[in-house]
Amino acid sequence: MAIYHFVYFVLKRRKTMAGCALMAGVMLLYLTAVVHRNAASGYDGPAEQTPYFVKSYKCINNTCIFRKVPSTEKENNGLDGSIDVCRLTCGRYGSLWPKPTVDTTIGKSVIEFGIDNVKFDTSKMADQLSREYMSEASQVFISSLKKLCIPNCVSNAITPIISITTSNPFDYIKLTTNESYSLKINTEGNSLFINIEAKTVYGARNGLETLRQLVATYGSSLSEKKLVMASDVQISDRPMYAYRGFMLDTARHYFPMSTIKRHIDAMAHSKLNVFHWHATDSHSFPLDLPSAPLMSKYGAYSPDEKYSFQEIKDLLRYALVRGVRIIIEIDSPAHAGNGWQWGKEFGFGDMAVCVDKGPWRKYCVQPPCGQLNPINTNTYKWLGKIYKDLIKLLPKGEAFHMGGDEVALNCWNTTTEITDWMKNNNLSLDEEGYLNLWSQFHTNSLTEYDKEVGDDNSDIIVWSSGLTEPEIIEKYLDKKRYTVEAWEGSNIPVELVKLGYKVIIALKDVYYLDHGFWYPTNYHTWKQIYDNRIPKVDNPNLLLGAETCMWSEYVDDNAVDSKVWPRAAALAERLWSNPTTNAQSAEYRFLQHRERLVSLGLKADTVTPEWCYFHEGMCTL
């Protein structure tokens, strides 16, 4: 702007040849200065000719090394432009999560293929039911690949042929199910041969999930992408623990069925195999059951916030196809209130006591209070109806969770109907007397359950509590029937196994995912979950596994994904592989798995700055 004013001044004052010459000289000096300035700054042309700097990755010493390279395009559309492709074959385990346990060989080469060309050969599966199962599981596999191809993947002549072999006839997944598999990938001409061998369909499904994790894309995110698969792979794999769980509480907050299914998807892609559904609590009873419709009518938050009988049935099928068992929990005798309060009105007496009673701190651990009435025979009658409906849906012999934690003795002790009954039956009104009453409740409930199920072999799970203390548990609970889910006391699992009880670990100070969002609890990072070793016990067969738990007092559908994932996946590798190494050595596979969950539609939380994600190894401590 200054040179313009100067030239204007000269022309206005001197409209002569000398003025014109002076003007030309000034312009020449100005242009010379501009050239020198631009040369010093590295500028060598108009903005539209400036090269971009794009990402490039190369696997060096088992690490994907990041660098920026000049390009005329905004994106690096080559193979080296995809960190997903780099991590596919970089390092012993590539980007697999959880890492395999027996043998893993992943070559450095990848091969392009087209999603439309994928073929399945199930002719060597054990029976027709197995083939039908795998038909549905293969659709889940293809659907997950399509999510990588948004907006589209280019066609390719290479034909992947996935041959699946199983030896055991179809059965429902259980604790004793063999989930092992072997996977081989090799190429011949225009064909890509994938062989999955397993004892059961669930092992085969695990192999298919591993195959899914051996696939990535590269190319432009704005147009068409290209699918690639690791082309030289040999894996033998099996889980270390049979119970690899995640628990969701749908009673404090209601979650749509679509949300529950999304979490089961994430479990399947992480090889977690038990969805523990904490379905009811004192806050609400959202299960709409045909034999006990008043439970949800009085107990659901609204007519739109309940789960129909058909929805529950569909969810069990949905989970099974993804290799996930569903264990349903009807919490009792504590944590039961809303949904039970109609008994007196309909002539069944008080089936629950202390319902919504205050001040709540005197009668329960959190509002609203509510506890089943152990001396009312109608309480067991209606429990039986609930059990009957759910047993109809569950596979024969499936475990059932009866809750059993945090009984507030003061609730029973301040209920005249109960204290009078105890006096008349020569039970003392002290702690021992109430423990006897509590254990009698479990005996009566179990009798009702067995009557409905038609046998007495089903595993019954209860939370650890005052009734399961190692010093007294043998007096109250039969080790042949009860499995204890231990949530307090780090040494309790070891002591209970010594006594011969089956145990599931859900220690609140490690595995409670709601912690850190309310005082005085602490947040548990994925590294703390991963690094927590499963204790060594006298009889490893009795320590079934573990689970993370999302209690929903402080989370609803708006944030549940990010509070659960990817942290729940950290336990998945601990239970599948039980690694001797710590979280640091698994970090970049974990970060890649988090990206995988996001690509599948979960709003999984981030656990590192974006810069660290791209600069492998430069942020680990």
Beta strands, then each sheet from edge to edge (+ up, - down):
strand 1: 52-60
strand 2: 63-71
strand 3: 103-106
strand 4: 110-113
strand 5: 119-124
strand 6: 152-153
strand 7: 159-166
strand 8: 181-188
strand 9: 191-198
strand 10: 215-219
strand 11: 224-230
strand 12: 233-237
strand 13: 243-249
strand 14: 274-278
strand 15: 325-332
strand 16: 352-353
strand 17: 371-372
strand 18: 400-403
strand 19: 460-463
strand 20: 482-486
strand 21: 502-505
strand 22: 543-550
sheet 1: 1+ 2-
sheet 2: 3+ 12- 8+ 9- 7- 5-
sheet 3: 4+ 11- 6-
sheet 4: 4+ 11- 10+
sheet 5: 13+ 14+ 15+ 18+ 19+ 20+ 21+ 22+ 13+
sheet 6: 16+ 17-
end
